[in-house]
Amino acid sequence: MPALRAIVFDLDDTLYPEQAYVFSGFHAVAAWAETHLGILAKQGFPKLCQLFAEGVRGNTFNRWLESREIKPGDWVPQMVQVYREHKPQIVPYPEVPGLLQKLHQRYRLGLLSDGYAEVQKRKLVALELTSYFDAVVFSDEWGRESWKPKPRPFESVLQRLGVTGPQAAYVADNPAKDFLGARQVGMWTVRVRRQDGLYSRLESPSPEYAPDLEIKTLNELETALICIERRRK
């Protein structure tokens, strides 16, 4: 098989803790609500975090306003906008910058991430990691119908890196969507299953969705790549 020439990374919960972005957004929304709804941010922010800890997803702002006996009405779309457009206060996992710098000496590096493109771009800028990547692909370039696990964004990142599927590995965290498309285009796959990751307890729905290898942190990635090189031979 061809030699491994490229490593492609997911963004959320792979290069930085996604929960940090959520809390960053909650800070922005709580500050907005203090100005527009008279809810003190020091009260609003902890309640939003509590709802998140309880597993509330998708209707967090509705639940929050209802708990304050405020009809969501037109408020929720404005809060979602504030959340999505805020300047993220996030940093990479400690090992990430040094690892990317080291890997870039041997491999071409790519980034492939789901989510609304402008939101993901702001995250990448905030993390100050752009310079490490030879290619950056946001699946939202083709609309939500092309988000992972669809193969199109994987095909695009391979093309931009100038490699074939078997010459690349995809490193990500969510078995529900991250590895099926990568495997369909022939890429190797590595799951980062961090203990505090949002999807750490999620199992692959079928063998087709499962990664080739699993690690606990990116500190183990170089060892995983050695394993891939051995399997490749």
N, C-alpha and C positions, 0 to 999 in steps of 0.2 A: 504494500500500500504506500501511497505518497507520504512524504515526511510532513509532520505537523508544522505549519508555517504561520498560523494566525490563532489568536485567542480573542473571542468576542464576549463581552460582559453585558449582563443585565444591569440595571441601575438601582431600582428600589430594593432595599433589603439585601443587596449584593455588595454594592460599593459604599453604602451608608445605611443607617437604620431608618426605615420608612416611618416608624413611629415618631421620630424626631421631626419629620416634615408635617405630620398630622398635628403635633403639638404646636409647631411654629404657626400653622394655619389657624389653630384655635386661638392663639395669642392675638393674631390679627383680627379675627372675628370678634373676640371679646372686647378689644379696643374700639372697634367700630360700633358695637352694641352699646358701649358706655356713652358714646357720642350721640347715637341716634335713638336708642331705646331707654337710656337712663339706667342701664344695668351696670353696676360697678364691675370693671374688668376683673378685679380680685375675687369677685364672687362668680362671675360668668365662666372664667377660664377653668377653675376646678370642676365645675359642673359638667362642662363639655368633656373634660378628661375622664370624669367618672362614667359618663355614658359610653365613652369609647372602651373603657376598661370592662364595662358590663357586656360588651359585644355588640353594641348598637352600631349599625352601618347603614349608610344610604339615607336615613331620615333623622340623623343626629340633630340637626338644627330645628326640625319640626318638633322633636321630642323636647328639646331644651326650651323652646318658646312656650310650648304647651304646659310645661312644668312651672312656668312663670305666669300662666293664665293669659298669655298673649297669643292671639290668633296669628298663625304663620303668614297667611295672606301673601302680600307682596314682599314680605321681609326675607323669606328664605332664598329666593333667587338672588337678592342683593348680597346675602351672606355667602352664598356659594361663589359668587363673583369675587368677593373679597378674599375668600379662601384660595381660590385658584390663581388670583392675580397678585397675591402678596409676595414680597421678597423673602425667599426661604432663609431661615436661620438654621443651617445644617452644616455638618462637617463629615468628611469621610470616616470610615472605620480606621483606626490608627495604622493598621498595616498596609492600607491601600496605596498611598502615594509611592512609598518605597518599592512595593511589589510591582506596580505599573512601570516604574522607571527601570527596574531590573528586567522585567519581561520584555520591555520594548527594545532592549539590546539584542534580543534573539528572535522575537516574533513581531509580526504586524498585529496591531491591536485595534479592535473595533468595539463599538457600543451599540446595542440594540435594545430599545426600551419601548414599552407600551405606555398608553396614557395620552392625554391631550398634549399635542406637540409643544405649545407655548409653555405649558406648565412644566413639562419635562426639560425644556431648554433652560428655564429659570433655575431648576434644580442643578443642572450640570454646571451652569455658570457659578452658582453659589458654592459648589464643591471645589471649584478651581481645578478641574481634572481634564478639561478639554484638550490641552496640549499633548496629552499622552496618547490620544487616539488618532489612527490613520483614517478611520471612517466612523461616522456617527449616523445611525439610522433611527428615526422615530416612526413606528408603524403607522402613526396617525397621518403620515404623509399621504396615504391612500384612503383615508377614512376609516371609521371604526370597523367596517367589514373586513379590513385587512390586519386587525390587531392579532397578536398571538392567540392561539397557536397556528394561525394561517402561515403557510410557508413563504408568502411573498416578501415580507421584510427580511427573512433569512437569506433568500436568494439575492436580495439587493445588497446586503452587507457583504456577502461573499464576492459579488461582482465588484463592489467598490474597493475591496481589499485585494482583488486580483488572485483569489484562491478558489479551489474547489471545496466541496463539503468535507471530504475526508482529510483535507489539509487544515481543518479548523475545528476548534472546540468552543462550545457555548457554555458559559458559566452563569448560573442563575439560581433562583430559590423556590419558584412556585411550580410544583409538578402538575398542576391543573392546566397550565398553558405554556410553560417555558420550553419543554423538551420535545414535544410531539413534532412541531414544525421544524425544529433543528434536525431531528432524526430523519424527517422526510426528505431533507436535502442532503443527507449524508454526513452531517456534522457529528463529532463526538460531543458528549454532554456531561457536565459536572454540576451536581446540586450542592449549594452551600446551605446547610441546614443549621443555622445559628439557633442557639437555645432560645433567644429572645425574639426571633423572627416572627413576623405576623403569620407565616404559613408553616411554621416549624412542625406543627402537628398534622399537617395535611399529607395524606398518602396519595400516591399515584392512582388514578382511577382504573388504569389497565396497564399491562406491560408496555404498550406503545408509548405511554406518557412518562415512563420511568427513565431516569438518567443512567448513563453508563457507570458513573462513580458518584459517591457522596462524601462530602467533607464537612467539618464543623465550622471552620473559619477559613479565610483566604490564606492564612499562614500554612495551610496544608495543600495549597494548590500546586506548588511546584512538585511535590511528591506525587500528586494525582496526575500531573502531566507526564512524569516519568513512567507511571503505570500505563498511560495511554500509548506512549512511545513503544513500550514493550509489547502491548497488545497489537499495535500496528504492524510490528515485525512478525 
